[in-house]
Amino acid sequence: MNSRITSKLAALFISTASTVALMAAGAAPAGAAAVPVADEANGGGFRAVTAGQDAEAAARAAEFHVRTPADTLCTGTWTHSVSTVQFQRASGGTLAWSFKLSNAAKAALGPTVTVTMPYAYVNGRAINPPYGPHTEPNWYNFHGSIKGYQFIGGGSGTIQTGNKLTFYWYLKGSRPNSAADRYITCKVPTPGSG
């Protein structure tokens, strides 16, 4: 084989291996576009169902909460390729949300979807998630709310204006091995905010 071709293949292999190693460690290669901070608070994606996904999801959810600043209020409509989430805080203090799948998610996941919130955080601490599994047609408006909560490991609280929240939803589709996740990190707004 020509030595120039061999050198180029070796350089390509080393570059690819470095990129894979960086991504496995959670870092992006220097040439990759950085994710804007504002987008980190509003993310997720489509996934295949795999063994060990629960541990992976737990690690992702904890990482999202730690790395993402809560510089946007939990109000209004948050759009994403997986779902649109709409927040509203009642005058009594309860924070409610609706969760509607996008057309892309409906196509990828199939006609029936199970949505759950396996992980949630308040100010850096894991709480018992405020949303259990719901299996519904993909057009359903999944919805829930939070006011009081219990910390995992003991203790309880009530959401307060300015608290940092992270909600991590997991979606299991009726299509074989189809799944998605969705997360939002935001700051609790004042009561009566929509």
N, C-alpha and C positions, 0 to 999 in steps of 0.2 A: 504494500500500500504506500502511496506517496507520503512523504514525511510531512508535507503541509497539511494534507487531509488528516493524518494521524494527530498532528498538533491541534488542529481545530476540533476534532472529535474529543480529544482529551480535555481541552478547555471547556467545551460544551458540557461534558460529563461533570467536571469539577464545579462549574457554575450551577448546574442543575442540582447536584448533591448539596451544595451550600444553601441554595434556595430552600430545598426540602428540609434541611436541618434547621434553618432559621424559622420556617413556618411551623415546624413541629415544636419548636421552643416558644412559639407565640410571637415571634418577631417577623417583621416583613423585610424582605431584602431592600437594600438602599434604593434600587431603581423602581420599586413598586410605589404606586400612588398611595399616599396615606389616607386613611379614612377620616373625614372631617369630624371634629369632636361632636358637633351637633348631631351627626348621623349615628354616632355610637350609642346615643340614648334611645334610639328607635331602630331596632334591628331584628335579625332572625334570618331564616332561610329554609330551603327545602332539603330534606335529608332522607337517607335510606334507613330502614329499621335495622339495627345491628346489635350484636351481643355487647354488653357493657355500656349501652347508651345511657342508662340511668346515672352511672358515675360520671360519664362525659358531660351530661346535661347539668349535673350538680356543679361540676367544676366551671363550666361556662357561665352559669347563672351567678356564682360567687364572684367570678372574675369581672363580669359586666358590672356588678354593683360596685366593686372596689374601684375599678378604673374610670367609671363614668361619672362626671360631675353632674349634680342635680341642679343645672342652671336653667332648666325649662320647667314651667309649671305643668302639673297634671291637669290640664284644661283643654277643651276643644278637641279637634280631630287630629289623630296621628296616623298618617298613611304609610303603607309599606307594601312590598310585593306579596307578603303573606296575608296580611289582614289590615283592616282599618279599625282603630280603637278610638272610641270617643269617651272623654272623661267629663264628669260634672260633679261638683261638690255641693251638696245640699246645705241649706242654711243651718240645719242641725248638726252638721259636721261629717256626715257620711260621704265618702268618695265612691261614686258609682261609675261603672264603665260598661260599654257595649263593645262587642268584638265580632266583626263581620269579615268572613273570608273574601279574599280578592277572587276575581275570575281565574287568575293563574293558579291559585290554591285549590279552587273547586276542580279545575281540570287535573291538577297533579294528584290530589288526594282522593278523588272519587265522590260518589253521591252521598256517602255517610261519613261523618268525621267525629272523632272523640277528642274533645278539648279539655285539658286539665291545666292546673297551675301547680306543678310540683314544687316550685321554689318561689319564695317571696322574701324580701328583706326590708327592714325599717332601720334607717340610720346605722347600717353596717351589721346588723344582727338578723339572723334567720328567724322567720316567724312561721307558725303553722299557716300554710297557704289558705287564703280566703276563697278558694274555688276548687271544688272537687270535680271529678270526671263527669262530663256531659256528652252523651252520644246523640247526635241529631243530624237531620239532613244538612247538606253543605250550605244551604241558603239561610239557615237559622241565625238569629241574632243572639249569640252567646253573650251573657251579661252577668254581672255580679257587683258586689260592693264591699267596702271595708270601713269600719269605724274603730271597733275594739279589736285587739289581736292578742295572741299568746306567743311569747318567745319560745323557740325550741330550746329545751333545757330548763324552762321555768321562768316565771314572771309574765307580766302582761302589761298592756298599755292601750292608749287611745291615740289615733293619729292626730297630730297637731300641725298647724300651719308651719311650713318650712321643713317638715320632716322629709328626708330623702327616702323614696320608695323605689324598689325594683320589683317588677312583676315579670315572671318568666313562664310563658304558656308553652305547652307541648301539644302538638296536634298529631293524631294517628289517623291515617286515612283508611278507607275501605278498599282502595287499590292495594294489591300485594306490595309489602315492604315500603309503603309510602308514609312519609312523616314530614313534619316541619316544626320549627320552633319560632317563637316571637318573644321579644323582650322590650321593655320600656323602663328607663330610669328617669324619674322626674321628682319635682318638689311639690309637696302638698300645698294647694292654694288656700286662700281664705274661704271660709264658709260662704256659700251663695255664688261661687264661681262656676261658670259653665264654659 
